[in-house]
Amino acid sequence: MLFPETIGDWVRQDTSITYDRETIFDYINGAGEVYRSYAFSHVLVDRYEKSGGQAVTVEVFDMGNPEDAFGVFSYAREQEEEGIGAGYERKGSVLCFWQDRFFVCIAAEQRDADPEAVLGEVARGISETLPAPGPRPALMTALPSEGLVPFSDRFFHTHQSLNYHYYLVRENVLNLTPETDVVLARYQPGSTYLLVIRYEKGEDASAALSSFRGAILPGFEDMETVATEEGMYTSSSHQGRFVVVVLDAGSEDAANSLRMAALESLEPLLQ
Amino acid sequence: MEKEKAGLTRRDFVKGVSLAAVGGASMGGASMGGASMGGAVGLPGVEEEIQEPQSTSRVVLIRDEGVVSEGGGIDADGIQQMLDQALMSLLGLESPSDCWKSLIKPDDVVGIKTNIWRFLPTPPEVENAIRRGVKLAGVPEENIGMGDQDVLRKEIFQRTTALINSRPMRTHSWSGVGSLIKNYIMFDTPSDYHDDACADLAKLWELPSVKGKTRMNVLVMLTPQYHNVGPHHFDPIYTWPYKGLIVSTDPVAADAVGLRIIQAKRREAFGEDRPLQPRAHHIQLAETVHKLGVADMDRIDLVRLGWTGEELI
C-alpha cells in the first residue's frame, strides 16, 4: 500500500515509518498489544499538511485479513457511521475506519472547527487507494438482532480481549487462543452478554465448555442454565465447533431464550 | 451497591465470585485481604522497612483552582506551592527544605522518573518543582538526572541511589490506567509485563535498579484522562481540569486514590457506572500479591488540601 502524494490540498510529507509486530511498542507502547492480539503485521504512518499549518497523521494498519480489521475497529467503537470504507467512527479529532484487511486512523494535530470535514476528506482519499470493502466476519451473524445493544458487538480471539470487554476470571477457562474466533455483544433488557466462540474442532469446543463450567459453575457442570449470585443466570452449551454462553441474564427464561436464538442463528455456519 | 474498595467497582472486584453458581464453591481470582507488605520507600536510614499487617498509608491530595488556566497553561509558582504544601503535610515538617532533606541526602544520586507520552506528559512545571526540591536537599546538579524511555541508556540512572517518580494518570487500553506503578516499566523490557492486562507491574519495583530507592511519588492530576479514543489515540475532550497533585511515599496508595477519581469522573461523564476497560487490577494486585503498598481505600489516610470543588472522592 502506498500513500497518495496529495489528497485535495493535503500534501504528503514523505515521512513514512513502518512498525511491525515487534516494533509497534516503539510507536504506541503497551496499547500495541491490542493490535498484536489480532493478525496484525505492520502499520504505516505518515503525515499530511496543507497551507495554513493544518496537519494530520495517517496510520494504516495491515491487520492480515478483513475479519481482524473489523475486529480491531469494533474493539473500542461506541458509534459507527457509513460512508467511508466499510464503516467509520469519529471521536473528537480522530477518525478511524476499516476496509478490506486495513484499519485506518486519521488524527488531526490541531483542533478544528469542522473535524468531520477535515478528517473525512483525508480518510476518503486514503480509502480510494485500498481494496474494496468486504463483509463483516461470518461469525457476527450468530448474534440475534432482537435486543442487541447497538455497537456493542465485538470480534476478537484471545482471553485477554475477552477480559477487556467482559471481565470473566483471570484464568483462560474457555481455552481461547489466537486461532479461536469470538464474538461478544450486550443485550437488553438489563445488561446481558452473549458470547459465541468458534473452535478449530468439535472436541475443542466440548473441552472448553467443560472447562468453563468446571471453573465458573462448580457443582453444576451438567446444567445448561444456572442461577448465580445477584439473581443473575448463566446459560451455556456447545454445538459442533461452537460454544455459546449467556452471562448476567435477568431470568432463566431470558438466558435460555437468548442462547437458543444464538444456536438457531449459528445453523448456517454449521454446514 | 456495595461500597467500593481501592477505586475498583464491585463488578471489577468480585466478578469471578459473582459468577460462581449459588451454593457453589468460590473460585480463583484476586481478592482483597489484609497482608503485610514491604514498603516501596527507601528513606535514608530506613533499611527495607517492613510494615505491619493492616498497615495504612498516607496520601495527600492537593488542588488549586487557579493552577491550570482556561487555555491549559500551568502556573509554575502554583505547582511549586502545591508540592511544598503537600510534602509538609505528608511528612509533618515545617518547611520544604526540611522535607527534601528528610527524603534525600546530599550525596545521593537522584533519578527523576518522568513520563514523556506526547499527548499528556509530566508537565515541565512539575519536573522543575521536583528538581528544585532535590537541590534543596543539597544534591549538586550533576547528580540529578531525569528520564523516561531512556532510563536504561542514561548513565546517571545506572548509579542512582534515590528515585522520585512522577507522571500523569490516564486511562490505558492494556493496563486500565497509566499509573505510578507502571511508570517504572522503562526500567526493563516493557512487553515482559503485558500479560493479563499488566497484572504484575509491581514486579518492576523489585528490579535492582529500582528496589528500595523511591523516596516520593507525585501523581499528576492536573488534566487527567478518563476515557480512551480507540486503542491508542488521544483527544483532550476526555481530559478535564481537575487541577490536583497526589503525593505519597506509597505508589500503590497514590494510584488507588487517582483511580478512584478517574472512575468517579467516568460515572459523572457517562451518567452510569462504566468500568474501566480493562480493569486496572495491577493496582489491587500490587497490594494483594506483591505487597508493594496499600490499595484498600479503608486503609489509606487521605489528607485533602486546597480547592475542594468537584473533588470526586
Interface residues (C-beta under 8 A of the other chain):
Chain A: F25 I28 N29 G30 A31 G32 E33 V34 Y35 V72 Y75 A76 K91 G92 S93 V94 C96 C105 A107 R111 Q160 N163 Y164 H165 Y167 L168 V169 R170 E171 A215 I216 L217 P218 G219 F220 V226 A227 T228 E229 E230 M232 T234 L247
Chain B: R11 D12 K15 G16 V17 S18 L19 A20 A21 V22 G23 G24 A25 M27 G28 G29 A30 W117 H172 S173 W174 S175 I185 P190 S191 H194 D195 D196 A197 C198 A199 N228 V229 G230 P231 H232 H233 F234 D235 P236 I237 Y238 P275 Q277 P278 R279
